[in-house]
Amino acid sequence: MAQKFLIHTDTRDVVLEYEATDDDGIRVRINEDGPWKTAGLEQVGDTGLFLLMIDNQPTELYLERRRGGASVTIGRHTFDFKVDRWRSAFENRDTEEAGATGTLKITAPMTGSIVDVQRMVGDPVETGDVLLIIESMKMDNELRTPGNGVVSAIHVKAGDRVT
């Protein structure tokens, strides 16, 4: 099951996606249209020094937690960043944008196939109700409502692939 994160830096926001591979490895990609790359991260000792492997190319980095985020130093360059889980970051943003009576667009938090759509247009929903089930990496995952409302549109059906 791919996990998505939104990484905020001083200059831009980046979507990082990672998932386990069949051979117990990990692969990552930056932005949803980027190429998948094999990855690994190992801590060196008890310090903030790490060895990052991307497609078998090593890079040393120093990671330091900071209030509200972290910083990473690679060579002579230091980057401050904050990481949010993709789903919660966008639920919070969309809820703020929607207001008390607005429309809230709910998107898939992971790549997968739609197994079952459990609501229909016009159905009333409450916080936590299951809207649909997505199968990803051989696991079923429920997509739940972040708030109360009425389903106004459904753009997928069982068997559709989502990213």
Residue pairs with C-beta under 8 A, 6 or more apart in sequence:
1 19
1 20
1 110
1 112
1 136
1 137
1 139
1 141
2 17
2 18
2 19
2 110
2 111
2 112
2 136
2 137
3 17
3 18
3 19
3 85
3 86
3 110
4 15
4 16
4 17
4 85
4 86
4 87
4 109
4 110
5 15
5 16
5 17
5 18
5 83
5 84
5 85
5 86
6 13
6 14
6 15
6 16
6 83
6 84
6 85
6 86
6 89
6 90
7 13
7 14
7 15
7 16
7 81
7 82
7 83
8 69
8 81
8 82
8 83
8 84
9 79
9 80
9 81
10 79
10 80
14 30
14 31
15 30
15 31
15 32
15 86
16 28
16 29
16 30
16 83
17 28
17 29
17 30
17 32
17 111
18 26
18 27
18 28
18 29
18 39
19 26
19 27
19 111
19 137
20 26
20 137
21 27
21 38
25 38
25 39
25 40
26 38
26 39
26 40
27 36
27 37
27 38
27 39
28 36
28 37
28 39
28 54
29 35
29 36
29 37
32 163
37 54
37 55
38 53
38 54
38 55
38 56
39 52
39 53
39 54
40 52
40 53
41 50
41 51
41 52
41 53
42 50
42 51
42 53
43 49
43 50
44 50
44 51
44 60
47 62
48 62
48 63
48 64
49 60
49 61
49 62
50 60
50 61
50 62
50 63
51 58
51 59
51 60
52 58
52 59
52 60
52 61
53 59
59 74
60 74
61 72
61 73
61 74
62 72
62 73
63 70
63 71
63 72
64 70
64 71
64 72
64 73
66 80
68 82
69 80
69 81
69 82
69 83
70 80
70 81
70 82
70 83
71 78
71 79
71 80
71 81
72 78
72 79
72 81
73 79
86 109
87 109
90 107
91 146
94 104
94 105
94 106
94 146
95 104
95 146
95 147
98 104
103 152
104 146
104 147
104 149
106 131
106 143
106 145
106 146
108 134
108 143
108 162
108 163
109 141
109 143
110 134
110 136
110 141
111 136
111 161
111 162
111 163
112 134
112 135
112 136
112 137
112 141
112 161
112 162
113 134
113 135
113 136
113 159
113 160
113 161
113 162
114 132
114 133
114 134
114 135
114 156
114 157
114 158
114 159
114 160
114 161
114 162
115 132
115 133
115 134
115 135
115 140
115 158
116 132
116 133
116 158
117 131
117 132
117 154
117 156
117 157
117 158
118 130
118 131
118 132
118 133
119 125
119 129
119 131
119 132
119 151
119 154
120 151
120 154
121 151
121 152
121 153
121 154
122 150
122 151
123 150
123 151
124 148
124 149
124 150
125 131
125 145
125 148
125 149
125 150
125 151
126 145
126 148
127 145
127 146
127 147
127 148
128 144
128 145
129 144
129 145
130 142
130 143
130 144
131 143
131 144
131 145
131 151
132 142
132 143
132 156
133 140
133 141
133 142
133 143
134 140
134 141
134 143
134 162
135 141
156 162
